[in-house]
Amino acid sequence: MKTLVNVARYHMVDRVTYLALPWGIMIFSFLVNLAIAALVPAPGGWYTAGLLTIYVFLLISGAYTMTRSLPFGLMLGVSRRSYYLGTALLVAALGVVYGLGLTALQVVERATGGWGLSVHFFGVPWIMDGPWYQTWLASFVLLALFFLYGMWCGLVFRRWGTPGLVAFIAAQVLVVLVAVVAVSMTHSWSAVEQFFDALTALAVTGVLAALAVVLGLGGFASMRRVTV
């Protein structure tokens, strides 16, 4: 366990990548949305997707940990297994803290009536618009999911280069397209709609958590043979 903690601490030497930039970019997006809402008021309030910026940047950070940071980490004598699990520990820690931060900002947003401008930046409808614990859990799961997916993409790139990464993403797109075609050919869209209508926000969060575990296991399997 001590080795895993040391790996997590090794990553945190680069505080700009893991602390400053994710929040800095998100805050910039938040201020831009506030400015737009002030200049162009909306009767029903502003619902923005600006919060997505922090998730996307964590995806980039996940890829960064498996491309630029990996060689030096292994040079320090850390095994591939320990490096991956230590990075996963960092993912969990950041997810917990970041999730609490986003939840606190959502509470402030509600208390101020959308920052006085009816802006819904941190309160994402349905999945992150319930009790505080639901918002925190959904935030944590999504943060971990994006980071782990970035890690897996970084490992694929490290092992197979750009062609491998393109093929990796193309395979996922193909799976989605096959599923869409299958549903269309069987005229099952109404059943799909009923299925998702029956799901609660917590249930969807659980599905996303299961997906995050799959991504983590996929990355771990890829890590075993990655080259540096």
N, C-alpha and C positions, 0 to 999 in steps of 0.2 A: 504493500500500500504506500509505503514511503516513496518508492520509485515513481509511482503514478502521480503522487503529489508534486514531486520534483519536476516531472514532465510538465504538469500544469503550470507550475511556477516558471519554468523555462519559457513557455509561451507568453506569460504575462510580463516578461521583460519588454516585449513590444507592446506597451500600453496604448500606443497610438492606434494600432490596428484593432485591438480588441475592446478598447474602452472609449477613446476619444472619437474616432471616425464614425462608428455606428450611431452614437448619440448625436454627434455634430451634424451629420448628414440628415438625420431624422428631424432635428430641431430646425435646420435650415428649411426643410420641406414644410414643417409646421408653420414657420413664420411666413413663408410664401403663401400658404393657404389662408392664413389670417389676413394677410394684406389683400388677397383677392376677395375674401368675404367682406372686408371693410369697404372695398371699392364697388363691389357688385353684390349687394345684399340679396339673399334668396328667401322668399316667404316661408318655405318649408325647412329652411336651414341647409347648411352646406354639409354634404356627406362626401368625404374625400378618401381616396385610397393611398394617401401619403404615408400612412403608417407602414406600408409595404416596404419602404426604403430600408428600415432597420433589418427586416428579414432578408432582403436581397443582399445587403452588405454582409450579413453573417454567413450567407451562402458563399460569398466571395472569400470571406475570412476562413471558412472551412477548407476551401480549395487551396488557399495560401498555406495553411498548416501542413498540407501534404505535398506541396511542391517546393516552395522556397525554404521552408523551415525544417523539412524532414532530413535533408542530408547532414546538416550540422548537428541535429539532434542525435542521429545515429553515430556520428563521429565521436560523440561524448561517451559512447559505450552503451547506450540504451538499446534494448532489443526492439524489434519491430512491434512485437506484441505489447510491450510496455509503453512504447511511444503512442500507439493507437489508443490503448485503454486510458493512458494519462490524458490524452487529448479529449477523449470522451468524458472524462471527469471534469475537464475544463468546460465542456459543453453543458454538462449538468449544472455546474456552479453558475455559469453565465445565464443559463435559462432561468434559474431560480431568482437571481438578483434582478435581471432585466425584466422578468415577468412581474415582479413586485413593483419595480419602477413604473412600468406601463400601467399597472393597475392603479397606483397612486395618482398618476396623471389623469386617468379616466375619472377617478373620484372628484378631482379638482374640476375637470371639465364639466361634470354634471352639476357640481355645486355652483359654478359660475354661469350656468346657462349656455354652455358652449363658448366659454371665454368672452361672454358678452356679445357674441356675434352669431350665435346659433351654429357654431362650427363643431362638427362631429368628426374629430380626428382620431382620438384614442378609443372611442366607443364604436367598434365595428358592429353593425347590425347583426342580431341573432347570436352568432357564435361568441362574441365578446361584448355583450350588452346586457348581461344578467348580473347576478350577485358577484361581489368582488372575488370570491374564491373561484368562480367559474371563469372569470376574466383572467385571473392569474394562471389557472391550470391551462387554459387554451393558449395563452401567451407562451408559457413554458414549453408546451408541446410543439407549437409552431416554430419557436426559436431553435429548439433542438432538432426538429425535422429539417429545417433549412440548412443548419450548420452541418449535420451529418450527411445530407445530400451533397453539399459542397465538398466535404471530405472525400466521399466516394468518387466524385467527378475528378478531384485532384489526383487521387490514386490511379484512376483509369488513365488520365493524361500522363502521369509519371511512368506508367508501365507500357502503354501502347502509343503514346504521343497523340497528336491532333487527329489522325485518322481513327484511332481507337475511341477517342472521346466523341467524335462525330457519330461513329457507328453506335456507341453506347446510347447517346441521346436519340438517334434515329430509331433504335430498337424500341425505346419507350414510346415514342410517337406512334410507331407501327402498332404496338399493343393497344393503344388508345383507339386508333383508327379501326382496328379489327373489332374491338368491343362495340364501337359505334355502328359499324356495318352490321354486326350480328344482331344488335337490338333493333335496327331499322328493318332488317330482313324478316325478323320474327314479329314485327309490329308490337314491340314490348315497351314502347316509350311510356305508356300510361302506367304500366306496372313499375317502371323505374321511378316515375314521378311520385307514385303512391309510397314507394319504399322510402324515398328521401323525405317526403312530407311527414312520415311517421317517426323519423329520427329526431331526437332531441339534440340540443347543442352539446350536452355532455356526451351523448352517444357518438357524435361526430368527432369530438375530441378524443374519445377512446379509439376510434378507428385510425385517426391521425397518429396517435401514440403507437399503435401497432405497426403502422407504416414506418414510423421513425425507428422502431426496433429492427424491422426488416432492412432498412437502409444501413443501420449500424452494423448488422451482421454481414451485409454485402460488402461494406467497406473493409471490415475485419478480414473477410476471406481474400479480398484483393490485396490487402496489406502484406500477406504472407510471402508473396513472390514479387513484390515491387522492387525495382532496381533503383539505385542511387548514383 
